[in-house]
Amino acid sequence: MSSLFSNWSFDPAVVVVGVLVVAHEVGLARLNGRSTPARAHRRRLRSIFFYAGMALLVVAVASPLDYWAGEYFYVHMIQHIVLSFYVPMLVVAGAPWLPLLFAVPVGTRRRLGRAMMLGGAAKGWHALGRFALDPWVALIALNAVMVLWHVPAAFDLAERNQLVHVYLAHASFLIAGTLFWLQIIPSHPATPKMTPLWQGGAIIGTNIVMFVLAMSMSLFTSTSWYSVYDHVAGVTLSPFADQQLGAAILWVCGDFWAVPALVIVIRRAIDQEGGLADAVDRLFHRAPATMLGD
């Protein structure tokens, strides 16, 4: 039990989480003052997901999980999956965008809105927004981030340099994961643009990338990739065995997020298209089977 209460550390993300939680509550209060009780209740229910995501972020970067990630590669893989998939999933489901916007004083909010919508840099802001929220950009970004930060040179650099570790590696996992889940989960006022079949393909494709990465770390090599784990004092687990465990974590935990998400997307396709076969037919521009005669 002592391991649960010792080895907590400070991470700049804790300050960010505190600011976001306070701002979210301020924004909720302002929105609720101008909304019906039913809408206020829906926002409060969504906020539970957002706060769960914030709590999970603190656990990932400041709890003993972060400490043991520096000792064991397989624990580090748990941390990466939490930051890339589970924290962003909860944040997107919590839809904190409007409450955070309304936390900004109205005068400042209007000036920022005019500058971004009508100012000289408006076209640049619009182009950046379209690029960042493009479904294909989001899909490629998450998979690229996951692969690139597991390249040995990049991984070892992040482990040896805390600025790279916190502000580049962790931040890129969170941002890319959030952009990815915005293509899957409705996050008021944003709604996914792509079809459920595209969403299912994105989930399966991302899981395949994790599967190939896991096999590369375990089945396609016989040595440890990461020099930072070669000589960790007090660790009796061999670096390669540690790496194999980490690969298993990537492999198995990929199913933990992918399978439930895929089930939801399939049900969404059935609801929207009238049946899975009809959804496939529509994808290939064929007349749905339910519209054809006997």
C-alpha positions as a printed NumPy array, in Angstrom:
array([[  0.   ,   0.   ,   0.   ],
       [  2.877,   2.384,   0.658],
       [  3.693,   2.345,  -3.069],
       [  0.309,   3.949,  -3.74 ],
       [  1.054,   6.937,  -1.531],
       [  4.762,   7.404,  -2.105],
       [  6.687,   8.559,  -5.172],
       [  4.125,  11.179,  -6.168],
       [  5.812,  14.008,  -8.065],
       [  5.053,  17.452,  -9.45 ],
       [  4.36 ,  17.828, -13.155],
       [  3.418,  21.095, -14.937],
       [  0.301,  19.327, -16.197],
       [ -1.066,  19.413, -12.637],
       [ -1.15 ,  23.219, -12.765],
       [ -2.836,  23.102, -16.176],
       [ -5.424,  20.665, -14.84 ],
       [ -6.162,  22.931, -11.874],
       [ -6.621,  25.974, -14.119],
       [ -8.854,  24.051, -16.534],
       [-11.075,  22.667, -13.768],
       [-11.601,  26.103, -12.212],
       [-12.212,  27.696, -15.616],
       [-14.655,  24.945, -16.534],
       [-16.683,  25.508, -13.375],
       [-16.75 ,  29.275, -14.005],
       [-17.909,  28.706, -17.565],
       [-20.563,  26.225, -16.462],
       [-21.94 ,  28.721, -13.968],
       [-22.173,  31.427, -16.635],
       [-23.789,  29.118, -19.159],
       [-26.245,  27.711, -16.635],
       [-27.342,  31.233, -15.753],
       [-28.685,  31.646, -19.276],
       [-29.915,  28.083, -19.944],
       [-32.845,  25.869, -19.056],
       [-32.43 ,  23.427, -16.161],
       [-32.453,  20.519, -18.631],
       [-29.494,  21.914, -20.569],
       [-27.645,  22.718, -17.365],
       [-28.198,  19.135, -16.215],
       [-26.811,  17.733, -19.49 ],
       [-23.708,  19.919, -19.176],
       [-23.163,  18.738, -15.607],
       [-23.425,  15.102, -16.684],
       [-20.909,  15.69 , -19.485],
       [-18.573,  17.443, -17.066],
       [-18.184,  14.162, -15.159],
       [-16.325,  12.715, -18.148],
       [-14.145,  15.8  , -18.443],
       [-13.188,  15.747, -14.763],
       [-12.529,  12.005, -14.968],
       [-10.142,  12.714, -17.839],
       [ -8.392,  15.419, -15.816],
       [ -8.059,  13.088, -12.83 ],
       [ -6.657,  10.329, -15.039],
       [ -4.15 ,  12.806, -16.502],
       [ -2.898,  13.651, -13.009],
       [ -2.561,   9.942, -12.221],
       [ -0.625,   9.372, -15.443],
       [  1.949,  12.147, -14.969],
       [  2.237,  12.724, -11.211],
       [  1.376,   9.465,  -9.444],
       [  3.664,   6.477,  -8.791],
       [  2.731,   5.346, -12.308],
       [  5.062,   8.038, -13.668],
       [  7.794,   7.081, -11.188],
       [  7.665,   3.387, -12.094],
       [  7.535,   4.289, -15.811],
       [ 11.103,   5.482, -15.358],
       [ 12.068,   2.084, -13.921],
       [ 10.119,  -0.312, -16.145],
       [  9.42 ,  -0.033, -19.845],
       [  6.127,  -1.923, -19.599],
       [  4.799,   0.626, -17.093],
       [  5.856,   3.354, -19.515],
       [  3.667,   1.712, -22.173],
       [  0.684,   1.864, -19.819],
       [  1.352,   5.575, -19.364],
       [  1.553,   6.148, -23.128],
       [ -1.752,   4.372, -23.754],
       [ -3.476,   6.345, -20.993],
       [ -2.205,   9.647, -22.4  ],
       [ -2.927,   8.794, -26.038],
       [ -6.321,   7.13 , -25.745],
       [ -8.066,   7.166, -22.381],
       [ -7.488,  10.754, -21.244],
       [ -8.407,  12.238, -24.665],
       [-11.43 ,   9.925, -24.917],
       [-12.831,  11.188, -21.625],
       [-12.057,  14.829, -22.403],
       [-13.795,  14.67 , -25.785],
       [-16.809,  12.896, -24.252],
       [-16.921,  15.651, -21.62 ],
       [-17.199,  18.386, -24.312],
       [-15.56 ,  21.152, -22.241],
       [-15.251,  23.604, -25.159],
       [-18.181,  25.951, -24.508],
       [-17.713,  26.099, -20.716],
       [-14.018,  26.897, -21.181],
       [-14.885,  29.564, -23.765],
       [-17.433,  31.178, -21.458],
       [-14.908,  31.215, -18.624],
       [-13.195,  34.047, -20.529],
       [-14.663,  37.477, -19.623],
       [-17.192,  38.604, -22.209],
       [-15.199,  41.652, -23.347],
       [-12.038,  39.641, -23.897],
       [-14.037,  36.869, -25.55 ],
       [-15.568,  39.282, -28.057],
       [-12.22 ,  40.897, -28.877],
       [-10.617,  37.518, -29.435],
       [-13.564,  36.413, -31.546],
       [-13.375,  39.496, -33.751],
       [ -9.605,  39.106, -34.148],
       [ -9.878,  35.441, -35.12 ],
       [-12.943,  35.803, -37.351],
       [-12.439,  39.229, -38.915],
       [ -8.847,  40.271, -38.242],
       [ -5.966,  40.244, -40.649],
       [ -4.913,  36.763, -39.511],
       [ -8.445,  35.337, -39.783],
       [ -7.685,  33.338, -42.936],
       [ -4.646,  31.831, -41.278],
       [ -6.631,  30.822, -38.192],
       [ -9.367,  29.293, -40.347],
       [ -6.845,  27.335, -42.402],
       [ -5.123,  26.083, -39.269],
       [ -8.439,  25.002, -37.765],
       [ -9.504,  23.159, -40.917],
       [ -6.145,  21.415, -41.096],
       [ -6.062,  20.374, -37.427],
       [ -9.645,  19.076, -37.463],
       [ -9.353,  17.245, -40.771],
       [-10.198,  13.573, -40.067],
       [ -7.289,  12.217, -42.099],
       [ -4.839,  14.586, -40.414],
       [ -6.097,  13.434, -37.005],
       [ -5.805,   9.766, -37.913],
       [ -2.313,  10.104, -39.364],
       [ -1.15 ,  12.342, -36.509],
       [ -2.064,   9.871, -33.759],
       [ -0.421,   6.94 , -35.507],
       [  2.661,   8.975, -36.414],
       [  3.051,  10.195, -32.829],
       [  2.679,   6.664, -31.477],
       [  5.304,   5.273, -33.87 ],
       [  7.794,   8.159, -33.787],
       [  8.032,   8.36 , -29.989],
       [  8.857,   4.653, -29.894],
       [ 11.785,   5.039, -32.279],
       [ 14.753,   4.301, -29.958],
       [ 16.562,   7.623, -30.503],
       [ 13.412,   9.686, -29.824],
       [ 12.377,   7.542, -26.854],
       [ 15.803,   7.746, -25.198],
       [ 15.948,  11.512, -25.79 ],
       [ 12.592,  12.001, -24.1  ],
       [ 13.677,   9.897, -21.134],
       [ 16.897,  11.854, -20.674],
       [ 15.407,  15.317, -21.209],
       [ 12.383,  16.236, -19.088],
       [ 11.502,  19.23 , -21.275],
       [ 11.227,  16.935, -24.287],
       [  9.421,  14.324, -22.218],
       [  6.745,  16.656, -20.836],
       [  6.314,  19.391, -23.431],
       [  6.831,  17.375, -26.61 ],
       [  6.135,  13.678, -25.988],
       [  3.284,  13.887, -23.472],
       [  1.771,  16.965, -25.112],
       [  1.805,  15.347, -28.557],
       [  0.111,  12.201, -27.219],
       [ -2.66 ,  14.292, -25.647],
       [ -3.197,  16.606, -28.629],
       [ -3.118,  13.872, -31.27 ],
       [ -5.386,  11.662, -29.159],
       [ -7.898,  14.48 , -28.716],
       [ -7.974,  15.225, -32.453],
       [ -8.493,  11.506, -33.122],
       [-11.401,  11.077, -30.729],
       [-13.079,  14.225, -32.068],
       [-13.567,  12.192, -35.261],
       [-15.297,   9.394, -33.336],
       [-17.157,  10.866, -30.349],
       [-19.718,  13.707, -30.585],
       [-18.368,  16.555, -28.464],
       [-20.887,  19.414, -28.286],
       [-20.966,  21.634, -30.267],
       [-18.669,  19.591, -32.546],
       [-19.926,  16.48 , -34.319],
       [-17.868,  13.892, -36.242],
       [-17.922,  14.5  , -40.003],
       [-17.021,  11.055, -41.284],
       [-19.277,   8.039, -41.661],
       [-19.384,   5.257, -39.073],
       [-17.6  ,   2.978, -41.541],
       [-14.708,   5.445, -41.807],
       [-14.642,   5.674, -38.019],
       [-14.546,   1.889, -37.719],
       [-11.731,   1.741, -40.252],
       [ -9.801,   4.39 , -38.322],
       [-10.142,   2.414, -35.09 ],
       [ -9.1  ,  -0.874, -36.723],
       [ -6.223,   0.762, -38.602],
       [ -4.877,   2.402, -35.458],
       [ -5.106,  -0.861, -33.558],
       [ -3.208,  -2.604, -36.369],
       [ -0.429,  -0.016, -36.121],
       [ -0.151,  -0.724, -32.381],
       [ -0.18 ,  -4.459, -33.12 ],
       [  2.679,  -4.139, -35.642],
       [  4.629,  -1.917, -33.233],
       [  4.159,  -4.498, -30.48 ],
       [  5.336,  -7.334, -32.732],
       [  8.369,  -5.292, -33.792],
       [  9.363,  -4.886, -30.151],
       [  8.924,  -8.54 , -29.253],
       [  8.749, -11.041, -32.13 ],
       [ 10.885,  -9.278, -34.744],
       [ 13.844,  -8.513, -32.496],
       [ 15.952, -10.278, -29.906],
       [ 17.488,  -7.233, -28.206],
       [ 16.371,  -4.309, -26.096],
       [ 15.813,  -1.169, -28.159],
       [ 16.106,   1.421, -25.421],
       [ 19.436,   2.157, -23.78 ],
       [ 17.806,   4.087, -20.93 ],
       [ 16.467,   0.805, -19.54 ],
       [ 19.691,  -1.181, -19.952],
       [ 21.182,  -0.234, -16.581],
       [ 18.404,   0.802, -14.197],
       [ 19.616,   0.323, -10.624],
       [ 17.606,  -2.137,  -8.553],
       [ 15.679,  -3.62 , -11.494],
       [ 16.196,  -7.373, -11.824],
       [ 13.918,  -7.82 , -14.851],
       [ 16.065,  -8.021, -17.98 ],
       [ 15.661,  -5.091, -20.421],
       [ 14.473,  -7.366, -23.242],
       [ 11.949,  -9.16 , -21.038],
       [ 10.748,  -5.745, -19.886],
       [ 10.398,  -4.706, -23.531],
       [  8.42 ,  -7.857, -24.337],
       [  6.036,  -7.085, -21.476],
       [  5.664,  -3.554, -22.824],
       [  4.852,  -4.951, -26.258],
       [  2.194,  -7.176, -24.692],
       [  0.698,  -4.124, -22.986],
       [  0.458,  -2.299, -26.327],
       [ -1.077,  -5.374, -27.922],
       [ -3.641,  -6.23 , -25.233],
       [ -4.547,  -2.726, -24.067],
       [ -5.173,  -1.739, -27.672],
       [ -8.172,  -4.062, -27.582],
       [ -9.427,  -2.506, -24.344],
       [-10.142,   0.814, -26.084],
       [-10.64 ,  -0.383, -29.656],
       [-13.243,  -3.121, -29.163],
       [-15.77 ,  -1.032, -27.164],
       [-15.286,   1.908, -29.543],
       [-15.792,  -0.382, -32.534],
       [-18.988,  -1.816, -31.055],
       [-20.392,   1.701, -30.569],
       [-19.468,   2.698, -34.125],
       [-21.083,  -0.45 , -35.579],
       [-24.278,   0.245, -33.65 ],
       [-24.181,   3.825, -34.928],
       [-23.844,   2.548, -38.504],
       [-26.812,   0.236, -38.03 ],
       [-28.931,   3.052, -36.565],
       [-28.046,   5.471, -39.352],
       [-28.145,   3.13 , -42.328],
       [-30.826,   0.659, -41.244],
       [-28.387,  -2.243, -41.126],
       [-24.708,  -3.09 , -41.436],
       [-25.167,  -4.587, -44.925],
       [-26.862,  -1.385, -46.096],
       [-23.979,   0.678, -44.694],
       [-21.453,  -1.429, -46.637],
       [-23.551,  -1.137, -49.797],
       [-23.685,   2.63 , -49.425],
       [-19.9  ,   2.745, -48.985],
       [-19.456,   1.013, -52.364],
       [-22.219,   3.115, -53.983],
       [-24.519,   0.157, -54.453],
       [-28.251,   0.216, -53.919],
       [-28.956,  -0.924, -50.334],
       [-30.222,  -4.474, -50.1  ],
       [-33.339,  -3.318, -48.247],
       [-34.342,  -1.283, -51.339],
       [-34.027,  -4.199, -53.771],
       [-36.887,  -6.453, -54.591],
       [-36.916, -10.228, -54.1  ]])
